[in-house]
Each structure stands twice: as C-alpha cells, then as structure tokens.
Amino acid sequence: MNPTLVLKTLLRTMSTALLALPLAAQTPPTDSEVCAPVVEGQAVLGPIREIHTHLCGFHFYSGDLKRSLRVEHYCSHLNPDLFQCVIYDSDQPGARLIGIEYVISEALFTQLPAEEKPLWHSHRYEVMSGLLTAPELSAGAEEELMRAFVSTYGKTWHLWQVDRGDTLPLGLPKLMMGFTADGQADSAMIAARDRETHVTAAQLKARRAEYVTRPIAAGADGWQQRPAKQISDDLLKTVSTARQR
C-alpha cells in the first residue's frame, strides 16, 4: 500500500477519535488515542489540542555531525501530506521548547524547488535503525505509523542551542538534520535513550527490517554535500558592522 495513503488513513483515524471524545471524558488516553492535553481538569484549547503524536528521535547540526542531541517532537496533522511539530529537549515538565519540524510526504517533497530540497532530511534511516520511536503508542500502532513515516522528509530548525549549555535561545536559527547511516550517531546517546525509555534500538531495527522502503529522493540530506547549508551567527556581526558604518 502507498505509504502516503497509510499515513493519511492512520492520522485521520486518530484525529477523528480525538475530536469525537467529549472534553470531560478525555481521561487518561489509551495507546490508540492520544488525547488533548489537560491542565487542572480543563482541556487546552487552540492549536495545541490538535497535537496527537509524540516522536522521540535525534538531530544533529547541519555541517557538524558531532553536535547531536535527543529531541522530543509533539506533532499535529495539518493536512494529508503535512505534519507540524514542536520540539522540546525532554518529555518532562519544564522542558524547553527548542525548535520546530515540518514533515511532508515523499509526493510533496518531489515537487519542491531544487534549491529547497537540500534543507530537508530523509527519515528512512531513522525509522529503519530504530532511532525514531513513538513512545505513547502500542507496538502495533507504532509499527503502522513508522511504516508510513519511513518515506517522509523533514525540515527542522532549532532556536535554542541547549547542547552547548545556553540558558536562553541565543543567536540565529540552526538547520538540523537526521542520521543516514550506522556509525554516525553517538552510541552512548542512543544507549541512554534506550535505558530511559525501555526500548532497544537494535530490537526495533530487527523488527522493522521487512518494512518496504524506496530510494531516498534526489536532493534530500543536503548536509552530505559540501558545503553543508547552515546559518552562521557571524551574520549578526556583519549586520552590526554594517549599521555602524
């Protein structure tokens, strides 16, 4: 079955189940229906209540494979071909909002202008390696989602460089990418995630080995080309200098 169609069907079902629930009945969510957040007994209103998927994965800074970190995505389904996700540095209370990611279908990615495509990263390796998980879903629901997600593409910007110890979101946005091969991600970072979330990337990798995949679309994963695209904070110095003249 077309992965894009599977994604549409799965997320439409999840969203329909959510909207059909009376707000007062949203306690607590089951594996198959991740309900709207609740604060002091009242459901959160507005776009936030449309978030229905939690994804745990890893990002690295485009152009610097060694600067990587674990990230928690909370996503809503804007239309049949587009997820929009807010990214936090943990899944605990008090987590810092550090970025955003847009996830699109392969069909939509292939329609992008050539100069746009290098800003997007593929998700095939993240899924097939077991690096990407959906912690709140049952094994069956997660498998259904990952089979569809394996052929999607993401565009990610981080606004807060927590990995270097910043206590505020300083500097310019940074383009982030996803790993594409074994040996790229820090094994200690993956092991720490596995221990904390009680999953094993190796077991997930074995379980997902029979997923149907397609070649990564041309133009994606621009960091693998040189020079890698990135926004340098040196631009701030350039602007400041220009204003002084």
N, C-alpha and C positions, 0 to 999 in steps of 0.2 A: 504493500500500500504506500501511496505517496506520503513521505514524512510530513510534508506541509499540511496535508489533509488530516493526518493523525493529530498533529498539534492543534489544529483548529477545533477538531472534534473534542479532544480531551479538555481543552481550556474552556470551550463553550459550555461543556457539561459542568465543570467546576464552578464557573461563574453563575450559571443558571441555578445550581444548587444553593449557592450563597444568597442570591437575590430572593430566592423563594422562601428563605427562612425568616420568620418574624424576628425583629431585632431582639426581643426579650428572650427568644429561645436559643440564642447563639451561645450556648454553654455546654461543656467546653468543646472545641472542634474535634471531629474524628479524623482518621487518616485521609479519608477521601473528600473531606470538605473543610478547608482551612478558612475559618470564619473571620469576619471583620474584627479588628482589634476592639477591646472593651476597656474603658477607663472608668473606674468607680461605678460599674454597673451600666454605663451608658456607651452605646456603640459610637465609635469615632465616625464622624460624618465627612463628606467630601471625598476627594480622590483617594485618600489614604485607605478608606474602607474597601477599595477595589483591589488592594493588594491580596493576592491569593496564593503566591508561590514563594517559598524560601529556598534559595540555592546557596550552597556553600562551595567555594572554589578558591582559586589562586590567581593573582595578577602579577605582572612584572612591568617595570617601566620600559616603554619602547626605547630601544637603544642601550639598555643596561639590564641584561638578563639576570645579574646577580642581585638586583634590587627587587625583591618579590615579597609578597605578603598574602596571608589568608584573608578572604573577604566574604562577607555575608550579604547576599542580594535579596531584596524583597520586591517582588515584581507584580505588575498588573498587566492585563492583556488589552492593549489599546485598540487593536483591530486584528483580523485574522492573520496578518503577517508581521505583527509588531508587538514585542514586549517592551515595557519601560520599567527600569529597576532603579531603586535607590540602594546605595551600598554603604554598609557600616563596617567598622573594624572589629566588631564582635556581635554575638547574638544575645548579649546580656543587657540588663537595664543600665542606662548611662553610656551605651555605645555611641561612638562618634560617627556622624554622617560624613563620609569621606569622599563620596563620588556618585556617579550615575553610569548606567549602561543601557544602551538600546540594543535589542536583539531582534534580528529580522530573518525571514525565511530565505532559503537559497534563491528562490524565484525572484524575490525583491532585490537581493544582493546583485544578481547578474545584470540588473537594469541600472545599477549605479554608474555614474560617470567614471571613466578610467582613473582620473586624478583623486576620486573619493575612495575608491576601493582599498588602497593601502592603509587607510585609517581603521579598517575593520579586521578583526581576527576570527579565525575559524574555531569551532567548538568540537571538531571531530576528535582530536587527541584528548581533550579534557574529559569528554564523555567516555571514550574507549579505554582510557588509562585508569579510570576510577577517581580522577581528581575532582570531578564535579559531582555533587550529591544534592539530593532534595531531602533534608533531614526529617521534615514533618510527614512525609508520605510513607505509606506501606511499601514493601518491596515491589509488589505488583504495580502500584500506581507510579512509583518512581521509574520502573522499567519502561512503562508506557510513555512517560514524559521524556526520558532520555533517548528512547528510540527516535523520537521526533526531533529532539534538541541536537542530535549529533550532526545534522546538516544545516544548522543555523549559523549566523555570523553576528558578532557583537562589536559595538563601538563604545569604548569606555574612557571616561575622563575622571581622574582623581583630583580633588580640590584640596586635600589635606594630607600632607606627607608625614603620616604618623610613624612610618618606619624609621625616620631619622630623628624622631623624638620631638617634633614640633607640637607645641601646646595650643597653637592656633592654625587655621588654614592660611598659610603664608604663601606668597609667590603666585605664579601663574598655573593654570590647569596643566596636568600632565597626562599625556596619552598612555594608556595601559594596553597590554597585550596578554594573550594566553599562550601557554606552553604548547609545543607542537611535536615533541619527541622525548623519548626516555633520556634521562641524564641531565635534563635542563633544570628541573625543579630541585630545590634543596630537599634531600631525603629526610633530614631531621624535621623540617617544617611539615612535611606530609605525615611523618610518624606521629608528631604532636597532635595534628588534627585527628588522625585515626584513633589515638588513645582517648582524646577528649570526647569524641562523638561516637565512639564504639563502632566504628566501621573500619574496614581494611581495604585500602585502595587495590591491593593485589587481588583480593577476592572479588571485588567489583569488576576489575579488569577481566578476570576469568569468566564471570557471569555475563559480561557484555560482549564477549568475543564473537558471538554469532550475529551481532547486530548488522543489518545491511547498511553499508556506507558507500559514499560516492567520492570521487576525487575532489580535493579542495578546489573551489572555483578560482580561476585565474584572477590575480590582483589582490587577494586577501593576504593577511600576515605580512604586511609591508615591512615590518622590522627585520625580516630575513634578507631584505635587500639593503644595500648601502648607498647613501647614508640612511639610517632609520629616521623616520619622522618623529619629531618631538618639539615641544615648545620650551625654549630656554628662558630662564629667569634673567639672562643677560639682556633680554628685550626691555626689561624695566630700567636698566642702566642707560640703554640707548635713548629711551623716551625722556628720562630725566636730563640727560646731557643735551638733548635737542631743545628742551624747554629753557634751559639755562642760556642758550645762545641768543 
